[in-house]
Amino acid sequence: MAVAVVLLTLALVIVIALLAAAGAAKLARMDGATYPAAVTRAAVTFAAVITLAATVAVTLTTLLT
């Protein structure tokens, strides 16, 4: 049961990170950025969301154990 919860949470985090990256790329393109610049902003946003999720997971694990 715990493995299923972890996998579903991981899938949710990845979907949210992809949506944030797509939004960042769209906003960058609307602002007049080139495609490479928009992809770079999307990649940075994706990495930031994944890093934030990992940091929160480590912090919660430390506090709850």
C-alpha atoms as an extended CHARMM CRD file, in Angstrom:
* protein
*
        65  EXT
         1         1  MET       CA              0.0000000000        0.0000000000        0.0000000000  PROA      1               0.0000000000
         2         2  ALA       CA              2.7930000000        2.4340000000        0.8720000000  PROA      2               0.0000000000
         3         3  VAL       CA              4.5480000000        1.8100000000       -2.4390000000  PROA      3               0.0000000000
         4         4  ALA       CA              1.3880000000        2.7100000000       -4.3270000000  PROA      4               0.0000000000
         5         5  VAL       CA              1.0400000000        5.9700000000       -2.4250000000  PROA      5               0.0000000000
         6         6  VAL       CA              4.6690000000        6.8780000000       -3.1360000000  PROA      6               0.0000000000
         7         7  LEU       CA              4.2900000000        6.1110000000       -6.8540000000  PROA      7               0.0000000000
         8         8  LEU       CA              1.0690000000        8.1020000000       -7.1390000000  PROA      8               0.0000000000
         9         9  THR       CA              2.6280000000       11.0430000000       -5.3190000000  PROA      9               0.0000000000
        10        10  LEU       CA              5.6650000000       10.8950000000       -7.5870000000  PROA      10              0.0000000000
        11        11  ALA       CA              3.4330000000       10.8630000000      -10.6560000000  PROA      11              0.0000000000
        12        12  LEU       CA              1.4850000000       13.8550000000       -9.3440000000  PROA      12              0.0000000000
        13        13  VAL       CA              4.6750000000       15.8230000000       -8.6850000000  PROA      13              0.0000000000
        14        14  ILE       CA              5.9530000000       15.1090000000      -12.1950000000  PROA      14              0.0000000000
        15        15  VAL       CA              2.6470000000       16.1800000000      -13.7610000000  PROA      15              0.0000000000
        16        16  ILE       CA              2.6470000000       19.4080000000      -11.7480000000  PROA      16              0.0000000000
        17        17  ALA       CA              6.2740000000       20.0570000000      -12.7350000000  PROA      17              0.0000000000
        18        18  LEU       CA              5.4340000000       19.5130000000      -16.4030000000  PROA      18              0.0000000000
        19        19  LEU       CA              2.4510000000       21.8510000000      -16.1910000000  PROA      19              0.0000000000
        20        20  ALA       CA              4.5620000000       24.5370000000      -14.5130000000  PROA      20              0.0000000000
        21        21  ALA       CA              7.2470000000       24.1360000000      -17.1800000000  PROA      21              0.0000000000
        22        22  ALA       CA              4.6950000000       24.3810000000      -19.9790000000  PROA      22              0.0000000000
        23        23  GLY       CA              3.2390000000       27.4990000000      -18.4040000000  PROA      23              0.0000000000
        24        24  ALA       CA              6.6780000000       29.0640000000      -18.0750000000  PROA      24              0.0000000000
        25        25  ALA       CA              7.4590000000       28.3080000000      -21.7100000000  PROA      25              0.0000000000
        26        26  LYS       CA              4.1400000000       29.7420000000      -22.8680000000  PROA      26              0.0000000000
        27        27  LEU       CA              4.6320000000       32.9120000000      -20.8330000000  PROA      27              0.0000000000
        28        28  ALA       CA              8.1590000000       33.2650000000      -22.1650000000  PROA      28              0.0000000000
        29        29  ARG       CA              6.9350000000       32.9500000000      -25.7550000000  PROA      29              0.0000000000
        30        30  MET       CA              4.1620000000       35.4750000000      -25.1160000000  PROA      30              0.0000000000
        31        31  ASP       CA              6.8330000000       37.8260000000      -23.7680000000  PROA      31              0.0000000000
        32        32  GLY       CA              8.7050000000       37.5640000000      -27.0550000000  PROA      32              0.0000000000
        33        33  ALA       CA             11.4420000000       35.1060000000      -26.1020000000  PROA      33              0.0000000000
        34        34  THR       CA             12.9300000000       32.8510000000      -28.7470000000  PROA      34              0.0000000000
        35        35  TYR       CA             12.1870000000       29.1260000000      -28.7190000000  PROA      35              0.0000000000
        36        36  PRO       CA             15.5560000000       28.1890000000      -27.1760000000  PROA      36              0.0000000000
        37        37  ALA       CA             15.0930000000       30.7770000000      -24.4370000000  PROA      37              0.0000000000
        38        38  ALA       CA             11.5700000000       29.5260000000      -23.7580000000  PROA      38              0.0000000000
        39        39  VAL       CA             12.7850000000       25.9240000000      -23.5390000000  PROA      39              0.0000000000
        40        40  THR       CA             15.5440000000       27.0090000000      -21.1730000000  PROA      40              0.0000000000
        41        41  ARG       CA             13.0460000000       28.7610000000      -18.9120000000  PROA      41              0.0000000000
        42        42  ALA       CA             10.8290000000       25.6760000000      -18.9990000000  PROA      42              0.0000000000
        43        43  ALA       CA             13.7530000000       23.4340000000      -18.0460000000  PROA      43              0.0000000000
        44        44  VAL       CA             14.7450000000       25.7000000000      -15.1690000000  PROA      44              0.0000000000
        45        45  THR       CA             11.1560000000       25.7570000000      -13.9090000000  PROA      45              0.0000000000
        46        46  PHE       CA             10.8580000000       21.9610000000      -14.1590000000  PROA      46              0.0000000000
        47        47  ALA       CA             14.1070000000       21.4870000000      -12.2450000000  PROA      47              0.0000000000
        48        48  ALA       CA             13.0300000000       23.9880000000       -9.5890000000  PROA      48              0.0000000000
        49        49  VAL       CA              9.7250000000       22.2130000000       -8.9730000000  PROA      49              0.0000000000
        50        50  ILE       CA             11.4020000000       18.8050000000       -8.7320000000  PROA      50              0.0000000000
        51        51  THR       CA             14.0600000000       20.2070000000       -6.3830000000  PROA      51              0.0000000000
        52        52  LEU       CA             11.4280000000       21.8410000000       -4.2000000000  PROA      52              0.0000000000
        53        53  ALA       CA              9.4530000000       18.5990000000       -4.0000000000  PROA      53              0.0000000000
        54        54  ALA       CA             12.5750000000       16.6520000000       -3.0370000000  PROA      54              0.0000000000
        55        55  THR       CA             13.4730000000       19.1960000000       -0.3780000000  PROA      55              0.0000000000
        56        56  VAL       CA              9.9860000000       19.0640000000        1.1160000000  PROA      56              0.0000000000
        57        57  ALA       CA             10.0620000000       15.2560000000        1.0910000000  PROA      57              0.0000000000
        58        58  VAL       CA             13.4150000000       15.1320000000        2.8880000000  PROA      58              0.0000000000
        59        59  THR       CA             12.2900000000       17.6950000000        5.4390000000  PROA      59              0.0000000000
        60        60  LEU       CA              9.0510000000       15.8620000000        6.1650000000  PROA      60              0.0000000000
        61        61  THR       CA             10.8760000000       12.5550000000        6.4250000000  PROA      61              0.0000000000
        62        62  THR       CA             13.3050000000       14.0610000000        8.9180000000  PROA      62              0.0000000000
        63        63  LEU       CA             10.5360000000       15.5870000000       10.9960000000  PROA      63              0.0000000000
        64        64  LEU       CA              8.2850000000       12.5180000000       11.0140000000  PROA      64              0.0000000000
        65        65  THR       CA             10.9000000000        9.9170000000       11.9080000000  PROA      65              0.0000000000
